[in-house]
Every structure is written in C-alpha cells, then in structure tokens.
C-alpha cells in the first residue's frame, strides 16, 4: 500500500543509509544470486541490509526465512499471484526456506488496499474453502520439500484481548492515516472501520510470529510490509527486508491482472486457454512477462531482447517460447508441446485444421443460434453471443475443413456440424 509521506521518508532514509556506508561486496556467486533475486523487483528496502543478509546466510550456512502472504479471498490463483510465487521459488533454488503464508484469519477482515469503501467480510467457510485450493495450486511452482505452508489463524486466534490492545498500542491513528487509501477516504468523509486499521497490524504481526528475514509483496503492499519491519523492531527482533514486485499487467495491456476485470490467466485453466491467452498478448507485454514470469536467466532474456531488436528473432517465436514455458509449468512439457502444435494448426490461415477431441454438445432441433452459442459454452451470455455473430467470429466448419461465417443470430439450427467461435473454440453440435 502507498503512504506518500511514510514511504518516501522510509525510502529516503534507506538511500541515505546506503550512501553513508560502503556497498557490501559479495562473492561472485552471491552477486549473481543477488542480481537474479532482484530481477523484476520494483524496490528493495533496505538494499544494503538485503545484501548483508545474503552474505551472513552464506557465511553461517543458515538459510533465510522468506515469507509471502496470500489471503484466500477467491479460489483461483492467476499469473499475477505467480509473480510472487515464482520469486519464492528462486529463493528456494538458492537454498533458502520459504514460508507460504495463507492469510485465512486476515482474509475474514479483508485487505483494504486500494479500496474506496469498507470491504465485505468473508465467512470462515468461504475462506477455508478457498484456502484448500491454494495448497493444491502453489506446488505447481514451489518445491514441496522446501516449502512450509502456514496459516496465520494459528497465532492470531491465540491473541487475547490484552494482546490485541498491546498490539494496537504499537501504532497511532495518525500513522495509519498516512496510507493513501485511508487518507483519501477520511478526507472524503467515507467511513473507515477500526477493523480495517487492524489489517496492517495483523499482517505485520505475521512477520513477528514467523521471524521472517525477507517479505515479498506487490508495490501496493508497501505500507503493510513496512509495518512488519516496524513491529519486528518493537518486539526486539531483527528487521525483515521487504522486496516489492510490480503488479502484473493483465491481457488488456492496461490494468493489473484481476479476475474481476476478466484480464487474467488462471494457473488452473486448460492448457489451450493458458497457451492461447499468452499468444494474444502484445509484444511489449511479452517482454514484461519474460522478466517477471520466465525461468530463463538474465543473460537469456537479454539475448531475446537483442534478437527482437535486430530482427534475428521473430516476436511470434519469442511469444510461442514463453507460452510453451508457462503452459509446461502448470501442466507438463509434453502437454505444452501438443498444445503448441494444436494452436499452430488451428491458427494457420493457410492450413487451418480441425483439432482433435472436440467436445460434443447435444441440443434440441430448431434452437436459435444465439442461445445455442451460449448454452454450448462458447459465450458467457446471449448478448456476447450476438456480438460474436455480428462481428463474424462464428463459423460452421464443414467436413473438408472449409468454413462458412454464420451472420444471422436468430437462425434456427437443426443439423449436426462443427461450430467454431473465434480462433480456438470448437464444439460438435448434435441435433436431437
């Protein structure tokens, strides 16, 4: 979260501290790790402390405790979440201990970050249901043998009233109002509940309970991450360093990836959807995704950028390589290869093929085309189905592969044939 005065003040202090002392030199191996771990990171606070923690960990042979928290407010994770999880995996690759924190307790409060109104409180049943899916999904990226999954209800449930009062005494209302979203709501006369004030304190207390050395979060979490540093100092613990990743831009190329905006790629989507959505992104967004999501080294990504700049690498090939890598991560290399081949066949205008294993949809003869498109799962609503027909993205596919655009959304359908929607959705219609 942003707090203009506090965050600028903290960042300025960190820069002054670093300028006032010699840069901590790292052995070549650790310097390489530092460069890889900070790749794609928007900000590290404080940088000199992070370098020192890496050096101390190496010299003492004690892994760093690296934490990232995820509130299970929705059942599915998407690539925006994967940016942080991927960074956790990099720490694992360098031998550090990862704490994947499921905020089952804080999710019931609701993170007020960026909210212009009081957030709806989730029930424990909703939270627990979503939390179960997180445990299944994170191991598509993280190494199970090197991951400790923790739930903050374990320690937050144990806090008594006197403990909570002691915790609230660590921060002032004035400090809380330094947060941009709180200050704007206060100035506009919009309500801010005391429960919302508790959220950053509880997230900060997670760092105390876990004794974390590093905490990862998005740039919108800056205030919360710094609260963790402050509370650790007040509980006489070494302070964590915070590392902030930029918010992943969604498929629209404008807004952050979000399920509510429909511009996301879910890590549990079908291989065809993951691959196809990645192939639809812009060339500029592709490079951003390489930086934040790819396992390729810094040197490899530099070569990709150079190849795109001098024309020796075609953007479509670079995008295909990225789509294959990400799809394989959430499925397998074999499935990703098969998906890429199928996508290429379907999207080659000179040799558009019919994919294998087309789903079958049985319908009643005489059904109207617009309703049929929706019921077959090719469009989320009748209005969207009508729009697709009007934009000529609905086709009847003949046995020989030839296609006919269907332009009358009111037409009655009574035959068996393959229906194509857009470039990659097919269904076999069977009249009854």
N, C-alpha and C positions, 0 to 999 in steps of 0.2 A: 504494500500500500504506500501511497505517496503522502509524505508530510513535508511540504516545501521547506519550512524553516528547520525542522529537526533533521531531515535527511541531508539537506545542504550543509548544515552545521556539522553533522557526523562525517560526511564525505570530506569536507574541508579539513577537519581535524585529522582524518586518516592521511590525506595528502601531505599535510604539514608534518605529521609524524614520520612519514616515509622520507620526506625530503630532508628531515633533520638527522637522519642516520644513513649510514652506508647501506646500499642494497645488499641483502643477504645473498651471498653467492651459493649456488647449488652445484653439486657434481653434475657432469654432463647427463647422466641417466636421469637424475631428478629434474634437471632443467627441461629435458624432453617431456617428462611427465607433467610438469607444470604447464608447459605450452599446450599439451593435449587436453589437460583438465580445464584450462581456461578458454579453450576454443569455443567460440559461440557464446561465451559468457558476457553479459552486459556490464556487470560490475562485481568486483570482489572487495569486501570490506572486512578488515584492512588487508591490503595485498601483502605487506611485509610480514604480517602475522601468519598469513597462509603459507608463505614461503618457509617461515621458521617452523611451522607445524610439520610440513613435509620433511624438512631436514631432521627435526627431532624424532619423528616417527621412524625415519630410515636409520638413524644412529642408534636408537634404543630398541629397534626391532619391535615396536608396538604399533599396531595398525590404528589409524584414525577412526573415530566413530562418526560416520557420515549419515546425517538424517535428512529425510524429506517427508513431509506430511501431506496426506491426501484425504480430504473429507468425502465420505461416500454419499454425496448428495444426489447422485444419479448412478444407475447400474453399470454404465459402459464407460470405458476409458477410450480416448482417441489419441491421435498423434500429438496433440497439444500436451497431453499428460506424458506422452512418451519422451518428450524432450528432456524432462527432469529424470525420468526413469533410465533413459539412455546414459545420462551423465552419472547416475548412481552406478551403472554397470561399468563405466570407465574406472571409477574408484575401485570397484571390485577387481577389475583386471590388474590393478596396481597393488593388490593385496590388502585393501582397507575393508573395514567392517561396515556394512550397510544396514541402517535401521529404516525399514519401510514402515512409516507410521500411518496407521489407519485412524483417522480422527472420528471414531464412532461417537465419542462424547461431544466434541465440538461441533459435529455436523448437526446435532439436535438444536444448537444455538443458531448456527448459520453464520458464515463469514460475511460481514457487512462490506467487504471490499468492493468499492465502486458502486455500491447500491445507493439509490437516491431515496429509498424508503425502507421502513423496517421490514426485515426479511421474514418470510413464513418459517415457522419452526417445524422441523420434521419429527415424526414419531419415531420411537425406538424401533418399532417393527420395520419401518421403511429403511432406516439406517442399517439395521442388521442384515436385511435382505441385500442391500447394495454392497455392504462390506464383504459378503461371501463371494460376490463376483470379482471383487478386486483381487482377492487372494488367488483366484484362478488365472487372472489375466496378467499379473505382473511377472510371472515366471516365463512368459513369452520373451522377456528381455533379461531379467535378472537371473543370476545363478542361485538356485535354491540352497545349495550348500553354503553359500556365503551371505545369505540374507536372513535377517532377523525381522520377522513381521511382528509389530507391536501395536496394541490398541490403547489409546490414551484414556479410555474408561478405567483401565486398571489402576491408575493413580488418581485420576480426577474424581472417581467415585468415592475414594477413601478420604478426601478432604472434608474435614468437619467445618462447621460454621466459623469457628475461631481461626482455622487455617485459611479460609476464604477471606476473612476480614484482614488477616495478616498479609495476604497476597495483594488485596486491593490497596493496602497502605503503602505499597511499593511505587504506585503511580498516582499522579494527580489528574483532576479533570482537565486542567489547563494543558497538560501534556497530551491527553487523549484528543483534545480539540485541535491539536496541531495537525492531525490527519486530515488530508484534503476532503475526503468524503464526509467526515463528521463536521468539519468546519463549514462546509458549504450547506449542509442540511441545517445546521444550527443558525447560520446567517439567514436562511430562507424560512426559518420558523417551522421546519419539518421535524417531526418527533424523532428522538434517538433514545432507545430504551437502554436502561442500565445493563441489561443482559448483553447488549451489543458491545458495551465497554468491556465486558468480561472476556470477549473473544480473544483479543490480542494478548491479554494477560494469561489466559489458559494456553494459548499456543506457545507463548514464551515460557510458561512453566513446563511444557513438554520438554524443552531443551534442558531445564534443570533436572527433571526426573530421569532423563536419558544420558545426562552428562555428555552431550554431543560436542564434538570438536568442530564440525562443519555442518552448516544447514543450507540446503538448497531450496530455492523458491523462485517464482516468477518476479519480474520487476514490480508487479502490482502488490507484492507481498513485502515490500521493503520495510515498512513501519513494523509489521509483525516480527520480522526477522531480527530487527534491531532491538525490539523489546526482549527477545530471547537473550541477546548479549547482555543487556542491562540487568535482567533478573539473575543471570548466572553470576555476575559480579556481586550482586547483593546477597546471594546465597554462598558467597566465598568459593566460587568455582572458577576455573579458567574459562575465559570467554570464548565462545564459538566464533569462527569466521563465517560470514554469510556470502553465498555465491548466488547471483541472480541471473536467470536466463531470460532472454526476451520472450514475449508472448508470440507463439507461433501464429503466423497469418493464415487464415483459412483459404479454402478453394476460391473464394471470390477475389482474393488478392488484395483485400482492403481491411477487413475486420479480423480480430483474433478468432482462431478456430473455436467454434462453440456448437454444441448440439442444438441449442435453441435457435441458432441462426441458420442451421442446415448447411453450413460450410465446412463440415468436419469429415474426417476419415476415421471410422471406428476400428480398433485393432481386432475386433471380433467379426468384422464384416466378411463377406465372401471374398475369396482371392480375386475374383473377377472385378468386384467393386473396388477393392483396395488398389489393384493394378490400374484399372480404368480411370479412377479418380486422380491418381498420381500422373497419369499420362495427359490429363486435361489441364494441369496447372501451367502457368506462364513460364517462359524461360527464366525470367528474373526470380520468380518464386522458387524455381527448381534449385538455383544456387543457394538460396537461403535454407532450403530443406536439406541439401547436401551438408551444409555446415552444422545444422542443428540435429540431424537425424541419422546421417550416414556413419558407418563404422570405418570408413576409409580414413587413411591418415591425412594429416595436414598437407603433406607433400603430394599425395594422390589428388586431393581436391585442388591444389594449386595447378597441377598438370591438367586437370579437367577444365579449369577456368582458362588456362593458356590455350588449350586446344579449341575451346569455343571462340576465343578472341581472334586466333589466327585462321580459323576456318578448317583446321585439320580434324576437328571433332564436330559432327553434326548434332545440333541440340536435341533432335529426336532420339539419337542413340544414347546421349547422356541421360535423357529423361527415362528411357527404357531401362538403362542400367540401374538407375535409382529405384524405379518402380519394382524391378526384379529383386533388388536387395531388401526393400522394405516388405514386400509381399512374402519373401522367403523367411524373413524374421518371424512373421506371425503365422506361417504355415510350414513350408519346407522348401528346399531348393528345387526338388522335383516338381512340386505343385506350382511354384513360381515360374519355372521354365514352361510347363504345359500351359499355364495361364497366359504367358507372354506370346506363345505360338498361336494360341486361340485368338488373342486380341489382335495380333498382326493379320491373321487370316480374315477376321471379321471387318477390320478397318482398312484393308487394302482395297481401294475403289476399283482396281483393275482385276482383282481376283477375290471378290467378296464371297467367302464361303459360308456355309451353314454350320454353326457349332454343333458339337455332339451333346447328347444328354439334355435336349431341350425339354423344359418342364411342360407337362400336359395340363390343359385346363378344359374341363367339360362344362358346357353351357346349354341353355335351352334355345332351340331354334327360334329365330325371329328377334333375338336380343339386339338392342340398339348398340351401335359401335361404341359410343362414348361410355356407356355403362359397362360394356364388355372389357374395355381397356382398363377401367378402374378395378373391376372385380377380378381380373386376371393378375392384378398386382403390378401393372405397368405404369400406373399413375396413382398418386395419393388421393385424388378427388376427381369428380366429374368435370369441374372447371379446368383442372390441369389437363385432363384427357382431351377436352375440347380444344384447349390451346395447342396441344401437340398435333392434333389433326389439322388445325388451321395453319400451323407452321410447317406442315408436310413432313412430319417426322414419324408418321405411322405408315407402315408398308405391309402389303401382302406379299409373301415370298413364295414363289412357285417351285415346283419340284426340280426344275432345271437351274435354279438359282436366280432367275430373273425376278424383278420386283416391280410392284405397282403401288404408287402412293395412294392412300385412301383419304379422300378430301371431304367426304360427307359424314359428319359426325352423327347424323340421325339415321344413317343407313341401317337396314335390318340385315343381320348376319345369320346365315343358315347353313354354312358349309364347313368342311374340315380344311384348314390350311394353317401355315405358319405365319404368325403376326410378329413383325419387328417394330420395336419402339426405340427411337433414337438410333444409336450406333451399336449398342451392345446388349440390348434386352430382347429376347425371343421367347415366344410361347407357342406351343402347338394347340390350336383350337380344335376341339372335338364336339360336334353338334349332337345333341340328344333329343 
